[in-house]
């Protein structure tokens, strides 16, 4: 590895004088300049980066922002250059690309491994560093349209997006240009969307820069009318807005999302973060989903609206996590959720304890697919009016004799009960989950000739490890003798 670094530095030697005259670099010699090419920033940077990279010191800085090969960020060297990319030029020649730091005024350049220098970089621009709060603009319309406090001119993806007079046309082109052409540094970055409907399925990329816990980029709609800016996808299985490996996070604020092909509207996948800050969920297959390890979706700061039906409002699985800050979701029009308002499966986490729901909907509140506690009478229940307690394989009038003890459990939901024999016309069996000797809101009743009931709406949060869990069965007078089995889902 050291021989390769030495070979590269020797190859740079013919260009040393040119680079020394063309580029200003000050500062004392460093240990990264073993051959004495002081004043040649290309040689200095190349030596440093090769030495460090071969020693594995720059793993965290590895990226490929120009898709030309392997790139590293030279965060430790002062001067006008800090990004080094090893790749190939358009003719297939091996190439070292030197990019300016923070969008400096000095142009970047390419160095062919035979020592020839070329102006940077074959028709593309280096990543520019932002030094102040920056707002980009996008307008899907061929006409002017309101965009925040301004009026945007018609959009064009050939624009730079840096003013309301030069907006992008598509949301995808806007987020791509922002993420791939700029280093956000510690700046706050916004993308202001003009009013209108954006008919596209958008992939949010990762970006360079971090501050405020990674929440540096906001996609802004219309604060006064969240349905005025709508993003809709017409293609399944694509989601309306997807983030994959976008760990620093994107904020979606005051926009409406819909999906016309029964797909997911907002989808956080592997190691991605999406923050929903106000807005409106229309008709979707699933409103919001976090799937796979590291996927994170959080509802923050502002209340939001649900006015469209979906199979599920919020779904987490396979290590994904969805949480809510103290916000209210206002449901209008009584939408139907065919699976449930919230769904968790295979290690997914749904935590709505700070969410207030206002309005009505149809369907289950919780659809939890996971481990369960099972309870069974084993013996036949009494035929007289009585209160009995079901354990695992037994039933008794004394609760302390029949119960289970919770392991590490934080939430219990979804009570399911089946009986062998119906109670009979005019009679009932009522089942209630008990925690620590007290009734909970999880309860259901089997009446007349029915043989099953469930409660998919209520749940019990903040369950303490070691608490006694049981199911109480109350039979009406002269109800039939029966055997019963009950189960609850826990996380």
N, C-alpha and C positions, 0 to 999 in steps of 0.2 A: 504494500500500500504506500509506503514512503517513497519507493522507487517511482510509482505513478505520479505522486505529487512533484517529485524532482523533475520528472520528464516534462510535466506540464509547464513548470517554471522555465525550463530551458527553452521550451517552444515559444514562450512569451518574450524571450530576450530581444529578438529583432524589433519588436514593437515598443520597447521600453522608452526610447527617446520620444517617439510620437506621443505616447500616453503621458509622459512627464510634462510635455509642453502643452498638451490639450486639456489637462485636468489638474485642478489645484487640489492639493492634499497637504495638510499640515499635521504636525505631531511627531513625537519621537519614534525611533525604530521600535518594533515590537518583536516578541519571540516568534511571531508568525512570518517573519521575513528572513529565513535562515540564509538565503543566498545574497542578501544585501541589495535587493531591488527597492531601496527606499525611494519614495516619490512616484513609484509606479503603483497606483491603487489597484489596478487589475491583478498585478503580480502579488501584491500584499494580500488582497482578498482571496485570491485563488489558493495561495499557500495556507492561509488560515483555515479556509473552509475545508480544503482537502485534509489537512492535518486533523482538524477537529472531527470531521465526519468519519474518517477512517478509524478514529479512536472512539466513535460512538457518542460524542459530546453534544451533537446538534440534533438528536433525534426529534426533540419537541419542535424544532423549527422547520422540519421537512415539509415541503409542499410542492405543488406544480401548477402555479397560477397561469402559465402560458402553454401548458400541455406540450412542452418541447422536451421533457425529460425530467430528471431529478433536480429539485431546487432546494436551496437552504437560505434561511434568513441570517445574515451576518449581524446579529444584534449587539455584538461586543466591540465592533470596530467603529470609531468615529470617522466622519468624512462623508463624502457625497454618495458612497455606494454601500449597499448592505444586502443585496439579494443576488445570489449566484445560481445559475441554472446550467446543468450539463445536459446537452441534448444533441440534436442534429438540425442543420439548416434545411432549406427547401430542396437542396440538391443531395441531401443525405450525408453531407460532410459533418464530422464531429465538431461540436461547437460549444464554446463557453460564453454564456450571456451574462453581462453585468448590468444590473438594474439600479437606477438611482433611488436613494432613500427619500421617503416622504415627498415624492414627486418633485425632487429638486430641479433647479433650472438647468443643470448640466445634463446633456443627453446621455442615455445609456449607450452601450455598444456591444457588438459581438466580436469574439476573438476566435478565428479558426485555429485548429490545433497546429497548423503549419506556421503560425505566427502572424497571419494577416488579420488586420482589424477592419471591421465593417461598422458603419453607423447602425445603431439599434433601430428596429430589429425586423427587417423584412416585412414592412407593411402593418405592424401592430404597435401599440403604445405600451410603455411600461406601466406597472401599477402605480397610481398616484396616491400619496399620503394626504389625508384630510387634516387640516389644522384648525378647523372651526366647525360649529354645528352646521350641518348641510342638509338641505331638503331637495330631493329629486321630485319630478312630476311625471304623471302619466295620464293620458286622455285617450280613451278608445274611440272617441267620436271623430268624424270628419268635420265637425263644427266646433265652435267654441263651447265650453262648458264650465260651470262653477267647479273650482277645486280649492277647498279650504277658504282662505280669505281672499283668493284671487280668482281670475277667470283664465282658464287654460286655453291656449290656441289648439287647433287640431293636432292630434298626435301623429308622430312619425318615428319609427324605430331607428331611423338614421340620425335622429337628434341626440344631443348629449344628456337631455333630461334635467339639466341643472337650473332651469328656470321655467316659469309657467308659459313662456313664449316658445320654449323648445322642449315640450314634453315627449316622452316615449308614447307609443301607441298601445302596446300590449304590456300587461303586467309581467309576463315572463321575460320579455326583453329588458324591462326595467330592473328586475331583481338580478338578472344575469350581469348586466352592465355594472351595477353597484358592487356585486360580490367579486367579480373577476377583474375589474379595472381599478379598484381603489383599496387602499389600506385605511380602515376607519380609525385606527389608532385608538385614542380614548375619547373620540368625539361622539356626540349624539347625532344619529343619522335618521332621517325620515323620508318616506316615500308617500307623497300626497297624491291620492287618486282623485281624478275628476268624477263628477256625477255621471252615472250611466251603468250599463250592463256589460261586463267583461266576460264574454263567452269563451273561456279557455280553462284548461286544467293545468294548474301552476305547480311547479316544483321549486321549493325554496332551497337555495344552496347554502353552504357554509360560507363564512367570510373571514377576513383578517381583521383583527382588532377586538378589544374587549374592555368593558367598563361596566359599572353598575350591575355586577353579577352576570355579565354577558348580555344584558338586555339593552343593546345599543341601537337596534334597528326597529323602527315602527312603520307599519303600513297603515296609513290613515285614510279613513273614509269621511263621511259627513257626520259631524257631531250632532247637528240639529235634526237630522233625519237619517237614521242608520240604514234604511232600506234604499236610500238614494244611490248608494254605491253597492252594486251587486256583482258578485263573482259566481258564475255558474258553469259547471262542467256538464258536457253532453255525452261523455264517453265512459263506459264501464270497462275494466275495473278501476280506471284512474280516479283518484280523488279530486275534488275541486281544488284544494290546497294541500300539498304534501311537503313534509320536511323529512329528509333522510340524511343521517350523519351531519345534521346542522346543529351542532352542540351549543353554539353560542346563543341561539334563540332568535326568533322573530316575534314581534308583537303585532297582532291583528286587532285594529282598533276602529270601532264604529263602522264596520262593513257588514253586509248581508251575504250569506253563502247559501247556495242551493245546488241540487244535483238532479238532472232530468233523467238519469239512467239508473236510479236506485243505488248510487254509489255513496261512499263516505264524503262528507263535506270538508272536514278539517282532520288531517291524518298526520300524527307524529309517529315516525318509524324509528328504527335503530338510532340510539344516541342523539336524538333531536329534541329540541325544546320549542314549544309554541305557547305563547301567552295570549289568551283571548281577553281583550279589554273593552267590554261593551260590544254592542252589535246585535245581529239578528240571525237566527237559524230558521231558514225556510224548509221546504220539502227536501229530504235527503233519505238515502238508505240508512245511514248512521250520521248523526250530527257531528260528533267529535269522537275520535278514536286514538288511543295510544297503545301500540302493539310492539312487542319485542324489547329486549334489554336496553335500558337507557332512554326509552321513549318517555317524554314528559310533557304533559299539557296542563296548564294552570289557568284558571279563570281569575282575573285580577281586577282590582280597583273599581270598576264600574258595573252597574247592573246591566243585564242583557235580556233579550226577548226571544221567545220560542213561538213562532206562529205557523210552523209547518210540521206535518207528521213525519215519523221515521220509525224504523224498526227499533232503534235504540237512540236515546239522546247522547249518552256518554258511555263508551265501552273501553275497558282496559284488559289486556291479556298478555301472557307470555313475558311478564316482567315490566310491562308498561304501567304508567302511573298518571292518574288524573286527580287534581285537587282543586278546591275552591277557597279563595279568600272570603271575607265576609261580604257577600254580594247576594242580590235577589234575581232570580230568573222568573220573569213574568210570562206566563203561558196564556196565549190568546187563541180563541176559536176551538178549544177542546180538541187538540190533535190526538191522534191515536198512536200508541207505541206498541207494536204487535209483539215484541219480545220483552221490553221493559224500559223504563226511563233510564235506569242505570244497569249496566251489565259488567260482571267481572268473571274472568276465567283464567285458569292455568297460571296463577301467580300474579295476575293483574291487580292493581290497587285502585279502588274508587273511594275517595274520601270527601263526601259532601256535607260534613258536619257543620260547616260554617255557611252553607248555602240555604237560603230561604226560597221556597217555591210558592209563587202566587199564581192562582188560576187552576183550572181543571184540565185533566187529560184522561184518556181511557187506556187501559192496559195496566200491567203490573208495574210497581215502582222499582222493584229490584229483581234482577235475574242473575243470580249468583251461581256459577258453575264451579264447584270446588268440594273440599272435604266436608263431611257431614257428621253430626251426632245422630244415632239411630236409637229409638225407644220402641219397645214392644211389650205388650201385656203378657205374652206367653200364656198365662192362665186366662180363663174367661172372666170378664168383668161382671160386677154385680148386676142383678136385674131390678134392684130397687133404687129409689131416688138416693143418690149418694155422691160423695166426692172421693175420688181415688187418685192415686199417684202412680204413674207409669215409669218404670225403670227400664233397664236393658234385660228384657226377658221375664219381668215380673210385674205384678200390680198389687198395691196394698193401700189401705186407708191411712197408713202412717208414712208421711213423706220422707222422714229421715231414714227409712229402711231402703228406699229405692231412689237412687239418683246417680248422676255421673258428675265428675269434677272436671271443670274446664282446664285444659292445658294453656299454652300461651295463645289466648284468643282475644281479639279486640272488638269483634262485631259478630252478631248472630242475626240471621235473617231467614226468611222463607220457611215457614212451617207447613209441612205436608202431613196429612193424616189419612189413613185408610182403615176401614173396619171390615170384618168378615161378614157380619150380619147387620143390615140397616136397623135403625132404632124403631122403625114402624111409624105408621101414619099418626100424626099428632105428637110424636115424641122426638127427642133430640139427644145427641151427644155433643157436649161442648168441650173443646180442648184448648188449654192455655199454657204457654211456655212459662216456666218459673225460674227465676234467678235468685239465689240466696234466700229462698223461702218467700219470695214476693212475686205476685202476678206481673207479667209484662204485657206490652201491647200486642204481642204476637198471639193471636187467638183465631179460632174458626169453629163453626158449628155444622154438624151433620144432622139433617132433618129428614123426617118421613122415610122414604124409601132410598134415599141417597146412601152411598157407602164411602164417600171421600169429601174432604174439604181442604182448603189451604188458605194461607195468608201470605201474599206476595208483596204486600204494601209496607208493612211495618218492619222495623229492625231495632235491635238493641246495640248501642254503641258503648265503647269504654268498658267492655266486660273485663273484669279482673281475673287474672289467672288464679285458679283454685276455687272459684266460686261454685256453689252447688247448682247444678242444672237439672231440671226435671220437667215433666209434662203432667198437668192436672187434667183429669177427665171428670166431668160432671154429667151424670145421666139423669134424665127426667124420670118421673115416677112411671113405673111399668114399662120402661123401655126394654127392648129385647136384650137377651144376653149376647155377648159378642166378644171378639178379640180385636185388638187395635194395634196398629203400628204407626209411629210418628217419626219424623225426621226434621232436622233443621240444618241449615248450611252455616258454616262458620268460617271466619278468616282471622 
